[in-house]
Amino acid sequence: MVDRPMPRLAALATASPEHVLRQSDVAEAGRRLFGSERDGIERLLPIYNNAGIERRQSCMPLEWYLEEHSFSERNRLYREHAVALLAQAADRCLEEAGLQHDEIDTIVTVSTSGIATPGLDAHLMTIRPFRQDVQRLPIFGLGCVGGVLGLARAGALAKAEPASHVLFLCVELCGLTFRRDDHSKSNFVATALFGDGAAAALITTEGKGPALARWGEHTWADSLDVMGWDVADDGFGVVFSRNIPNLVRAQMRQAASRFAKSAGFSLHELDNMICHPGGAKVLDALEDAFGLEPGTMVHARETLRLHGNMSAATILFVLERALKHEPPGRWLLSSLGPGFTAGFLLLEG
């Protein structure tokens, strides 16, 4: 068997939309929207203060969310703004990598917060000079775990074709999924957590950068109802179980240990853990699960504070911060998403 060279993360860039939503302003908007329709609104408002979020970015201003908008309109805006953000992220990533658009061989695109057919990658090709023979792999349905597993898919493709250039794109516009007439607690919690963002990564077996050494995932049995979308006439209704922090505390370390064993290393040998910040309670649970001191996951918490939960894109914002502030080493990336699935990726060097 011929040993193939490892795929490497040659460049990484992020992009955020222009509108900044401060948590205090969103909380007041939540009071206005839900106060007359939901009993116990005052009991729920502390969710905003306890989310660990100071501000978020949005493709639409806060006032827009106070008005009624059809699913058709919101999805049209998703397509337009997602493509624009991906273009920004891709341009920055390619500039960092020293490559032109026509040097990209494969585009892997992850997004679960809207629908586009032709895919976002095809729309991007109409405004950027990618080659006509570029291979496209659009991925829908991974939700928050899409950042890690999308990187893994890009790594697998780069490894299968050494010296090729794989551009991994990820964008989530969670704000546009907001359903004004949904007065469920899950929808209320979503207004306190989710933001918009995009990222791009260049994966290749050539050059420098940390190696994507191994990747894997674990899907728990009978867990379809833990996280996902409930698709209704007026759009995507958010589904997430209140038991997610408990599940993380009880089972995440075991799943990570299984992956580590299959990849030939121990969790004790890691230099850093880069985790998706699903929320403040989830980060607390992750630190408990892995035996870390409270507040250890500083880059995840800072990303959550400044950007909110951008679903799949968030882990790439966390990784970008860590790459700027931490020495290289053996890092484990992890996220959780619909399935209910944990995704893992080992970075080395």
C-alpha positions as CSV (number, residue, x, y, z in Angstrom):
1,M,0.0,0.0,0.0
2,V,1.3,3.4,-1.0
3,D,1.4,6.0,1.9
4,R,-0.3,9.1,0.7
5,P,0.9,12.5,2.0
6,M,-1.2,14.1,4.8
7,P,-3.6,16.9,3.9
8,R,-2.7,20.2,5.5
9,L,-4.6,23.3,6.5
10,A,-2.7,25.8,4.3
11,A,-4.9,28.8,5.0
12,L,-8.0,29.8,7.0
13,A,-10.2,32.9,6.8
14,T,-13.5,34.1,8.2
15,A,-16.1,36.6,7.3
16,S,-18.9,38.3,9.2
17,P,-21.9,40.3,8.0
18,E,-22.1,44.1,8.7
19,H,-24.9,44.4,11.2
20,V,-23.9,44.0,14.9
21,L,-26.6,42.9,17.3
22,R,-25.9,43.6,21.0
23,Q,-27.3,41.1,23.4
24,S,-29.0,43.7,25.5
25,D,-30.9,45.0,22.4
26,V,-31.9,41.5,21.3
27,A,-33.2,40.9,24.8
28,E,-35.4,43.9,24.6
29,A,-36.6,42.9,21.2
30,G,-37.4,39.4,22.6
31,R,-39.5,41.0,25.3
32,R,-41.4,43.0,22.7
33,L,-42.0,40.0,20.4
34,F,-42.8,37.4,23.0
35,G,-44.0,39.3,26.0
36,S,-47.7,39.5,25.0
37,E,-47.8,35.9,23.7
38,R,-45.9,33.8,26.2
39,D,-46.6,33.4,29.9
40,G,-43.5,33.7,32.1
41,I,-41.5,35.9,29.8
42,E,-39.7,37.5,32.7
43,R,-38.6,34.1,33.8
44,L,-37.1,33.4,30.4
45,L,-35.3,36.8,29.8
46,P,-32.3,35.8,32.0
47,I,-31.4,33.3,29.2
48,Y,-30.0,36.3,27.3
49,N,-27.7,37.3,30.2
50,N,-26.6,33.8,30.9
51,A,-25.7,32.9,27.3
52,G,-22.2,34.2,27.5
53,I,-22.8,36.4,24.5
54,E,-22.1,40.1,24.3
55,R,-22.8,40.7,20.6
56,R,-23.4,38.8,17.3
57,Q,-23.3,39.7,13.6
58,S,-26.3,39.5,11.4
59,C,-27.0,39.9,7.7
60,M,-30.1,41.9,8.6
61,P,-30.6,44.7,11.1
62,L,-32.4,44.0,14.3
63,E,-35.5,45.9,13.2
64,W,-36.0,43.5,10.3
65,Y,-36.7,40.7,12.7
66,L,-39.5,42.5,14.3
67,E,-41.5,42.4,11.1
68,E,-43.2,39.4,9.4
69,H,-41.3,37.7,6.6
70,S,-42.3,34.7,4.5
71,F,-40.1,31.6,4.3
72,S,-39.6,32.4,0.6
73,E,-38.3,35.9,1.4
74,R,-36.0,34.6,4.1
75,N,-34.6,31.8,2.0
76,R,-34.0,34.3,-0.9
77,L,-32.0,36.5,1.5
78,Y,-30.2,33.4,2.7
79,R,-29.0,32.6,-0.8
80,E,-27.9,36.2,-1.6
81,H,-26.1,36.9,1.7
82,A,-24.6,33.4,2.0
83,V,-23.0,33.7,-1.5
84,A,-21.7,37.2,-0.7
85,L,-20.1,36.1,2.6
86,L,-18.6,33.0,1.1
87,A,-17.0,35.2,-1.6
88,Q,-15.4,37.4,1.1
89,A,-14.1,34.4,3.0
90,A,-12.8,32.6,-0.1
91,D,-11.0,35.7,-1.3
92,R,-9.3,36.2,2.0
93,C,-8.4,32.5,2.2
94,L,-6.9,32.3,-1.3
95,E,-5.0,35.5,-0.7
96,E,-3.5,34.0,2.5
97,A,-2.6,30.8,0.6
98,G,-1.1,32.8,-2.4
99,L,-3.5,31.1,-4.9
100,Q,-5.8,32.2,-7.6
101,H,-9.4,31.0,-7.9
102,D,-8.6,29.0,-11.0
103,E,-6.1,27.0,-9.1
104,I,-8.8,25.4,-7.0
105,D,-9.7,21.8,-8.0
106,T,-12.5,21.0,-5.5
107,I,-15.0,23.0,-3.5
108,V,-16.7,21.5,-0.5
109,T,-19.5,23.6,0.8
110,V,-21.3,23.1,4.2
111,S,-24.5,24.9,5.1
112,T,-27.8,23.9,6.8
113,S,-29.5,27.2,7.5
114,G,-31.1,27.6,4.1
115,I,-31.8,25.9,0.8
116,A,-30.1,26.6,-2.6
117,T,-30.4,24.5,-5.7
118,P,-28.2,25.1,-7.7
119,G,-25.9,25.1,-4.6
120,L,-24.2,28.0,-3.1
121,D,-20.9,26.8,-4.7
122,A,-22.5,27.1,-8.2
123,H,-23.8,30.6,-7.4
124,L,-20.3,31.5,-6.2
125,M,-18.8,30.4,-9.5
126,T,-20.9,33.0,-11.3
127,I,-19.1,35.8,-9.4
128,R,-15.6,34.4,-9.0
129,P,-13.3,33.0,-11.7
130,F,-13.2,29.3,-10.7
131,R,-12.5,26.8,-13.4
132,Q,-15.5,25.2,-15.2
133,D,-14.1,21.7,-14.4
134,V,-13.9,22.3,-10.6
135,Q,-15.4,19.5,-8.6
136,R,-18.3,20.5,-6.2
137,L,-19.5,18.8,-3.1
138,P,-22.4,20.7,-1.4
139,I,-23.3,19.2,2.1
140,F,-26.6,19.9,3.9
141,G,-27.9,18.6,7.2
142,L,-24.9,18.4,9.4
143,G,-25.8,21.5,11.4
144,C,-23.3,22.5,14.1
145,V,-21.1,19.5,13.5
146,G,-20.6,20.6,9.9
147,G,-17.5,22.6,10.5
148,V,-15.5,19.7,11.7
149,L,-16.9,17.0,9.4
150,G,-16.8,19.4,6.4
151,L,-13.1,19.8,7.1
152,A,-12.8,16.1,7.3
153,R,-14.5,15.6,4.0
154,A,-12.2,18.2,2.4
155,G,-9.2,16.5,3.9
156,A,-10.2,13.1,2.5
157,L,-10.6,14.5,-1.0
158,A,-7.2,16.3,-0.8
159,K,-5.6,13.1,0.4
160,A,-7.2,11.1,-2.4
161,E,-5.7,13.5,-5.0
162,P,-2.3,14.6,-3.7
163,A,-1.2,18.1,-4.8
164,S,-4.8,19.1,-5.5
165,H,-6.2,22.2,-3.9
166,V,-9.5,21.7,-2.0
167,L,-11.4,24.8,-0.9
168,F,-13.6,24.2,2.1
169,L,-16.5,26.7,2.5
170,C,-18.9,27.0,5.4
171,V,-21.7,29.5,5.9
172,E,-24.6,29.7,8.3
173,L,-27.2,32.5,8.5
174,C,-29.0,31.2,11.5
175,G,-30.8,34.5,12.1
176,L,-32.8,34.1,8.9
177,T,-34.4,30.9,10.2
178,F,-36.2,32.9,13.0
179,R,-40.0,32.3,12.9
180,R,-41.7,35.3,14.4
181,D,-44.9,33.4,15.3
182,D,-43.2,30.5,17.0
183,H,-43.5,31.1,20.7
184,S,-41.8,27.8,21.8
185,K,-39.0,27.9,24.4
186,S,-36.6,26.5,21.8
187,N,-37.3,29.4,19.5
188,F,-36.8,31.8,22.4
189,V,-33.5,30.2,23.3
190,A,-32.4,30.4,19.6
191,T,-32.9,34.2,19.6
192,A,-30.4,34.3,22.5
193,L,-27.8,32.2,20.9
194,F,-27.5,32.2,17.1
195,G,-25.5,34.5,14.8
196,D,-24.4,34.6,11.2
197,G,-20.9,33.9,9.8
198,A,-18.8,32.2,7.1
199,A,-15.4,30.7,6.8
200,A,-13.1,29.3,4.2
201,A,-10.1,26.9,4.5
202,L,-7.6,25.7,1.9
203,I,-6.6,22.0,2.2
204,T,-3.8,20.5,0.2
205,T,-1.0,18.0,0.7
206,E,1.6,20.5,-0.5
207,G,3.3,23.2,1.6
208,K,3.1,24.0,5.3
209,G,0.3,24.1,7.9
210,P,-1.0,21.7,10.5
211,A,-1.8,18.3,9.2
212,L,-5.3,16.9,9.2
213,A,-4.0,13.6,10.7
214,R,-7.2,11.7,11.5
215,W,-10.9,12.3,11.6
216,G,-14.0,10.4,12.8
217,E,-17.4,10.7,14.3
218,H,-19.8,9.0,16.7
219,T,-23.6,9.0,16.3
220,W,-25.6,8.0,19.4
221,A,-28.4,5.5,19.0
222,D,-32.0,6.7,19.2
223,S,-31.0,10.4,19.3
224,L,-32.7,11.9,16.3
225,D,-34.8,14.2,18.5
226,V,-31.8,15.8,20.3
227,M,-31.1,18.4,17.6
228,G,-32.2,19.4,14.2
229,W,-34.9,21.2,12.2
230,D,-38.7,20.8,12.4
231,V,-39.6,21.9,8.9
232,A,-42.9,23.7,8.9
233,D,-44.9,25.8,6.4
234,D,-43.2,28.9,7.6
235,G,-39.6,27.6,7.6
236,F,-37.2,25.8,9.8
237,G,-38.2,25.3,13.5
238,V,-35.2,24.8,15.7
239,V,-35.0,21.6,17.7
240,F,-32.6,21.0,20.6
241,S,-33.0,19.0,23.7
242,R,-32.6,20.6,27.1
243,N,-30.6,17.5,28.0
244,I,-27.7,18.2,25.7
245,P,-25.4,19.5,28.5
246,N,-26.1,16.3,30.5
247,L,-25.5,14.1,27.5
248,V,-22.1,15.9,26.9
249,R,-21.1,15.4,30.6
250,A,-22.0,11.7,30.6
251,Q,-20.9,10.5,27.1
252,M,-18.7,13.0,25.3
253,R,-15.4,11.9,26.8
254,Q,-16.1,8.2,26.1
255,A,-16.8,9.0,22.4
256,A,-13.7,11.1,22.2
257,S,-11.6,8.4,23.8
258,R,-12.9,5.8,21.3
259,F,-11.8,8.1,18.5
260,A,-8.4,8.7,20.0
261,K,-7.8,5.0,20.5
262,S,-8.7,4.3,16.9
263,A,-6.4,7.0,15.8
264,G,-3.5,5.7,17.9
265,F,-3.3,8.4,20.6
266,S,-4.5,9.2,24.1
267,L,-6.5,12.3,25.1
268,H,-3.8,12.9,27.7
269,E,-1.3,13.5,24.8
270,L,-3.3,16.4,23.4
271,D,-1.8,19.9,23.6
272,N,-5.1,21.7,23.0
273,M,-8.8,21.1,22.5
274,I,-10.8,23.2,20.0
275,C,-14.5,22.8,20.7
276,H,-17.6,24.2,19.1
277,P,-19.2,26.6,21.7
278,G,-22.9,25.5,21.4
279,G,-23.6,27.7,24.4
280,A,-22.2,28.6,27.8
281,K,-23.8,25.5,29.4
282,V,-22.4,23.3,26.7
283,L,-18.9,24.7,27.2
284,D,-19.3,24.1,31.0
285,A,-20.3,20.5,30.2
286,L,-17.4,20.0,27.9
287,E,-14.9,21.3,30.4
288,D,-16.4,19.0,33.0
289,A,-16.4,16.0,30.6
290,F,-12.7,16.4,29.8
291,G,-11.6,17.2,33.4
292,L,-10.6,20.8,32.5
293,E,-10.6,23.8,34.9
294,P,-13.7,26.1,34.4
295,G,-12.9,28.7,31.7
296,T,-10.1,26.6,30.1
297,M,-11.7,26.8,26.7
298,V,-10.9,30.5,26.4
299,H,-11.0,30.7,22.6
300,A,-14.3,29.0,22.4
301,R,-15.8,31.3,25.0
302,E,-14.3,34.4,23.4
303,T,-15.8,33.4,20.0
304,L,-19.1,32.8,21.6
305,R,-19.0,36.2,23.4
306,L,-18.1,38.1,20.2
307,H,-20.0,36.2,17.6
308,G,-22.6,33.9,19.2
309,N,-23.3,30.4,17.9
310,M,-22.9,30.5,14.1
311,S,-23.6,26.7,13.9
312,A,-21.1,24.9,11.6
313,A,-19.0,28.0,11.0
314,T,-18.3,28.7,14.7
315,I,-15.6,26.0,15.1
316,L,-13.6,27.7,12.3
317,F,-13.7,31.0,14.1
318,V,-12.5,29.3,17.2
319,L,-9.7,27.6,15.3
320,E,-8.7,30.9,13.7
321,R,-8.3,32.5,17.1
322,A,-6.3,29.5,18.4
323,L,-3.9,29.5,15.5
324,K,-3.1,33.1,16.2
325,H,-2.6,32.7,19.9
326,E,-1.4,29.2,20.6
327,P,1.8,27.3,19.8
328,P,1.5,24.4,17.3
329,G,1.0,20.9,18.6
330,R,-1.5,18.1,18.7
331,W,-5.0,19.6,18.7
332,L,-8.4,17.9,18.8
333,L,-11.3,19.6,17.1
334,S,-14.7,18.6,18.1
335,S,-18.3,19.6,17.5
336,L,-21.8,18.2,18.1
337,G,-24.7,18.3,15.7
338,P,-27.9,16.6,14.4
339,G,-27.8,12.9,14.4
340,F,-27.0,13.2,17.3
341,T,-23.4,13.2,16.3
342,A,-20.0,14.1,17.6
343,G,-17.4,15.0,15.0
344,F,-13.6,14.8,15.7
345,L,-10.5,15.9,13.8
346,L,-6.9,15.6,14.9
347,L,-4.6,18.4,13.8
348,E,-0.9,17.9,14.2
349,G,1.9,20.5,13.8
